[in-house]
């Protein structure tokens, strides 16, 4: 190996080491600083910008463009060009920025997974610290209610005049983190062959999620348990045992129906999807996105025109007669469904692109040795939150998800006692 090549490899190693530490501080800052300083939301965008600069620099040093990065560049160019020539937003800057925001999740994933492919102990420590930090906030909110928020100078979060418990983090964001953090540890315990700890973990995190009030995350908990333990339950307790579990599940649902408004609100929200005059903004956005995708088949109305940060005062809202409603005037809740934003702005072609990017993501995870049960759980999670949250566009949600995805990739499940089934369908 020549001197120049040694210098080159040493430079790459030093850059990777420095970058991994810088990004840890930026990631931590994007979670913590906005709680203390209102201006600190710019840390999110600084993180994305620094990742793009780092990726470009790495590509220059490496001399090649990886397939994932190349595919994201193509998607970005398509979004920009289709929006400039056929879209309603005439600001090229807004179109470009919003097009990057649409693929933010995938940018974060492929850059960070490359950066931490040789180990992620710093990322693991950060995640554990963040868990205990948020747990303190959640329990503080639950026990002391508004007094907790008043003490720390944090604006409380309400839904239908009821306090939402999130502590230092928005309740729905916290629910995403807790579910993924649960899945990571639950899978480890399962593949280590532990008998009781996974169930204890399931019960503990279900209680935490009930405190946050996030319906989507709560629904995912029993789904995940069944995905992992269905074959075991059939083999150990038989069909009669499963019937008893099913009866217990029905009784549990009935108790939710009679003693809480969980079931009633869930069905009300589903019904409101079909009513543009309802007050369920997520349902309104899903309904509108389908109408737009059909009317502007197959390309949609372009970047920055519907359900995104640059869609304020969009002509699209005027066309569909909703611009006068407070949700669209004040830009409240219109980002809540990622799939609606994609479908409205880029039509059925945009939806197809999203499916392809997601397929490539899970194919990558599978090649990295992620077990099938974990893969299926992550697929269901992504589908749920594409419909109910802006998981691809919101930096906090995207970071939370990507970090746990990377921890799962770096966890060598095949070294555990219970090796994942080979050839199992996903």
WOJO-V261503 format. One record per helix or strand. SS is the DSSP state (H for helix, E for strand). FROM is the first residue (numbers start at 0). TO is the last residue. If there is no record, write none. Layout:
ss:SS from:FROM to:TO
ss:SS from:FROM to:TO
This chain:
ss:H from:2 to:35
ss:H from:37 to:61
ss:H from:66 to:85
ss:H from:91 to:101
ss:H from:103 to:114
ss:H from:120 to:143
ss:H from:145 to:151
ss:E from:156 to:158
ss:E from:161 to:163
ss:H from:170 to:190
ss:H from:196 to:211
ss:H from:214 to:258
ss:H from:261 to:271
ss:H from:280 to:294
ss:H from:314 to:318
ss:H from:325 to:328
ss:H from:337 to:366
ss:H from:371 to:387
ss:H from:394 to:409
ss:H from:412 to:414
